[in-house]
Amino acid sequence: MPDADAITIGLVTDLHFGPEARFAGKLRKLTGLAGELARDFVRQMNDEVRPDLVVNLGDDIEDESREADLARYGECQAILRGASAPLVNVAGNHDSIHLNRDDLNRAWQRTGPLYYSFDHGGWHVVVLHTLETKRVDIRVPEPQIAWLRADLAATQLPVIVCMHHSASEQELDGSRWFAGRPHIALVKERAELRAIFGRSGRVRAVFNGHLHWNHLDVIGGIPYVTVQSLIENLDDDAPGRPAAAHAVVTLTPRRMVVRVRGNDPARYQFEW
C-alpha cells in the first residue's frame, strides 16, 4: 500500500439549526446558538486550523417542516461553505425527515446517492448514508453494503469512513439521549460493517456524530470516534452552556491524533 500524506480534517456535527429542542422536559439542544457557533467554527478553521478538508457529520437541522427545513439547511450549508477547505457532507436523520435526496444534493452541490467516496491527499474518504426509521432502527441497506465492499476493494489507499450514526459497540449508560435505546443510536448492521472494514485491511478510522457526546472505541484494531454535538447543552437545563464542540483530526502514515475543541474537550491518539 502506498504511503499516505499527512492531512488535517476539521469535523463538526449535529448543528441543529431550528426550533428549541427539549428532552424529558429539559433544555438539551441550544439551537438558538447554532448560527453563531457554526460561524465561529468556520472562523477557527480559516484562521487557526487551516484543514485540508472540513467534514460535516450531519443533522444540520432540528426538523420542523419542509419549508422551514429547506431554509435552515440552506443557511447552515452557506455558513459551512465559508470555510476555505472543501466541504464534505454526511446526511443525518433530522436532515432526512422533510428533505429528500435531491434537496440534500442541491445543497451539497453534487448528484447521485447520499453515500459516495473520493480520494484526497493520499487518503480514500468513504461517506456512508445511515437510514433511521424514527423510534424503530437504523439501517444500511444491502445495495449500499455491496457498494462499500466494491469501493474498498478498488482502492489501494488508506481509508477513513464518515457516517452519522455509530457502527461501534459503545455502552450507552449515562447517555441523556440513548440510554436503553441502542436501536436508535447504533446501526443494526454494525457487525457486518466492521467485518467489511476489517477485511479490507485499509480502514484506518471511522467517524460519526449523532450521540451528542465524545467517545472512542477501538474494535479489531480500528478506532471508532464519536464527536460531540456543536450545540449540546452541557448543563442540566436552561439557560445552558453549549458544548461548542468540533474535532481537529491529524492523520499521518504513522498515527492519528484527534483533538475535540470547545467546552467539552477530549484528545485521542492512535498508532497505526
Number of C-alpha atoms within 10 A of each C-alpha: 9 10 13 18 13 16 18 21 20 26 26 28 30 28 28 30 27 23 15 13 15 13 11 8 8 13 19 26 32 27 23 15 17 24 19 11 19 24 17 14 23 23 17 14 23 15 10 9 14 18 20 19 21 24 22 27 28 28 24 29 28 24 23 15 12 13 10 17 23 19 14 21 23 19 16 20 17 13 16 23 15 15 21 17 19 14 17 17 24 26 25 25 22 21 23 19 17 15 17 11 14 14 15 21 16 11 16 17 7 11 11 9 12 19 18 16 17 12 13 14 14 18 24 21 20 20 24 22 22 25 18 23 12 12 9 10 16 23 19 18 12 10 8 17 16 10 13 21 15 11 16 22 14 10 16 16 20 22 25 19 18 28 25 31 29 26 25 24 15 16 13 16 10 9 13 14 17 17 12 13 15 17 17 22 24 25 24 19 16 18 13 14 18 19 11 17 23 16 13 18 15 19 23 23 21 24 22 27 29 25 24 24 19 19 17 16 17 15 12 10 14 20 22 23 22 28 28 29 28 29 27 25 22 17 14 12 15 13 11 15 17 23 24 28 29 24 24 20 20 18 21 17 17 11 13 21 17 21 17 23 17 16 14 18 15 17 14 14 13 16 12 13
